[in-house]
Amino acid sequence: MAIDEFGREVPGSRGHRRSPSPPRYGDDGTPSHLNEALPTSRYGRERDERPPGRKRKHRSESPPPRRKQSKVHPSTLYAEEPMLCQYLWKEANPGKGEEEYDDYRRGYCLNYVRTFFNEHMDDSWFRSLYSPLGIYRVAFQEQHRMIQEAQTFARQLRESVGKKNAESDRSIFVLNARLGGGVKPTSSYSSSPSKSNSNGGSVPSTHVFSTSAHVMQIQEVPPHVTDEQLTAALMSHCTNDAKLSEIVLYSSTPAQDLTRSCFLQATRDIRKDIIQNLNHLGRTESNQNGAADGAHVPRKEDTYMPKTLELEVECSDAYGRLEMDADGKGTLPKEGGCVPAKNAVVWVSTQPIMPAVKVLSVAVSSRARIQQDKDAAIELANAFDHKRDVPRDCRLGVLLRIALPRLQGSDLTLQDTEDALDLSIAYLRRVHLFSFYNGCVAASNISDVFRGNNATSTIHLRLANADIILEQTQNPGSTAKQEQSPKVDLLVQHLNDAIENALEESKSWDSSGPAYLVSTEIDSQAKDIEKDEARTEDVWIKNHAVIDSDGRARCSFHFCRKLFKDITFLKKHLLKKHPEFLKAERAKSHDTYMMESWDKQEQRPVPPILVDCGRVFSTVPSRVLGAVEPMAADPEPELWKRQEERRKQDEGGKARYERNYDNHNQLSNHGGPPAALNQPLLEPRGPRQNGFLDVDDMHEEKVEMAFEDVEVQVKPPKKKKKKLL
């Protein structure tokens, strides 16, 4: 601690080694700085000023807030300047017509989509959408998840059969699958949002994915961060020994800004270890930043867990290369041999993933629909099981006979039918990602369901008192509810159409079993790419091997140059020590197929371009559409048209206001009847009345006052009160 010229310690200056400044003296000869206020800490009180016997408590701080900074338009990453509208382009190119301008737009949009392709062709999300082998691997991952979910569903059901509820004669698994207890709340406030949603329905546990309790969400992942880089960054904060087979990363479909959410599926110990290490790392950095203040107190472990934790990802190269290969043979480039360092920040969520729950309408929740909905749900589940080759002991038909033995008997009750419907809906959602009540559509991957932007993300409950409400609706005395009945009928019609379309589509599937995973074309192209990658490996090893005359082999990379006994040992060295360069070389086998898929797509995931429309409208976004010839519309003519329409509307409104104003003046001044609103004026308007004062035509009015005939009233004299003797 620093001391002053009198040998006293100066608070608030711990850790600073600064030479004491010369003292300044006042008029009375005492140092002037002794009368100044002492420097305070960030908490407003020094450690020496605390009251005795009290310990200062510090609240655990949250991570720094994620501030949304103003970002430039994403089109600036793929285009040097905005596209000119037709008017500005003709000004810059006099003498040229519309055909030349169309050629200019066509060339601009074509270069734009090609630049986007070259910028993202190495991203993992881009390959999963356009590379046949990438599409095949995503489908294979989903097939593996589906089989695991079906096996878990069957195991949970069989384990609960022996633990039936004595009162209802149903297993816990069947009771937790029921959807008929939905209640719409009277207010939007919910005291326990974690257990129930805003619509007042609790989450039925049988409909929840088994993997939802084993995943950890990573939010706001930039497009240039690959799945491999994200997995490596997460596992770098894990101290447990984890195998790659125990870790699965699911990546969602990119949003409009190309950011996506990823979900790491791992054991509880691995996820807990990663979260604790990230939380401890954030606290350590906070302690280091606050050490200079001299008033920071270390916090206890596990006293506070924020909702999101910051994770830094190293994303310099999509394949993990740190050095550059100039010619594909290990030669050092002329300018710089290292890959520039680049990092990105993502956010790891510590909150569990819970599905949304909503309550269906009255007519859809009617018990009269249960039988037909049950038949449709079972038929759809059987079609999906045959199409996707679900193991036979885990299919819905087998499981229903175990859970509801009376389903095929003559003593079938309505409750048995309702339980069969609810089990079928739960099976469709968990195994096939199929939403029965929300459009009868299936999600392509589990990550979109976890993210919440898919129809399967929501669990729908049937309204508990639907039949009573329907009876009241049929009562002629209920006028308000009769007015709502056409809307309910429309919802029923939408659901019936969706079920019918799904059944028609399922009939076209081959019931003998799948002959392909994605399609015959995609599966064939994926095999061709794998063969091409195998050939690429042999060529790559030959290009990076220097064979001496005595048979010894040397690694040709400019940063390695190791010597080996023969080509066999060198091959092991290249595959073990430099696999990132082989992976980058293999990626070239995907480019041709990706370009073909890219050129065939009508609506690409490119951001809209910016069109320069002059001073009035500045830059306006415009979508790029088209497969062979991508084109963006010129928005300037439409903008002028809308502005002209708004101007006419404003003029019409102003004219109607003036006519109404004149009619009001005629009525107030002359006592005549008001004229029609759209009747033209018969004579020019005079000066406005009713207290209107024109500041440019002001007249001074003189007021004369006469006091000759003014009568002044004299107050009568007050009467004196008589004194009582």
Protein Blocks (a to p, Z undefined) as FASTA:
>chain_A
ZZdfkopacehighiacddddddddfkopafklmpccdddfkopafklpcehiacddddd
ddddddddddddfklmmofbdcddfklmmmmmghiafklmmmmmmmmmmmmmmmmmmmmm
mpmklmmmmgmklmmmmmmmmmmmmmmmmmmmmmmmmmmmmmccfklopafklmmmpckl
cccdfbfbdfblmlpcfkopacdfklpcfklmmcccdehiafklcfklmmmmmmmmpcbd
cdfklpccddddddfkopacddddddfklmmmmmmmmmmmmmmmmmmmmmmnopaccdde
hkbccfbdcddddffbfnlpabdcfkonopacfbojbdcdddddddddfbdcdddddddd
fklmpmklmmmmmmmmmmmmmmmmmmnopafklcmklmmmmmmmmlmmmkbcfklmmmmm
mmmmmmmmmmnopafknopaadfbfklmmnopafklpccdddfklmmmmmmmmpmklmml
mmmmmmmmmmmmmmmmmmmmmmmmmmmpcfkbpfbfkbmmlmmmmmmmmmmmmmmmmmmm
mmmcccdfkopacdfbfklopacfblmlmmmmmmmmmmmmmmmmmmmmmmmmmmmmmmmp
mbdcbdcddddebjknmpaddddedjklgcdddfklmmmmmmmmmmmmmmmmmmmmmmmm
mmmmmmmmnopacddfklccfbdcdddeehiacfklcccddddddfklpccddddddddd
dddZZ
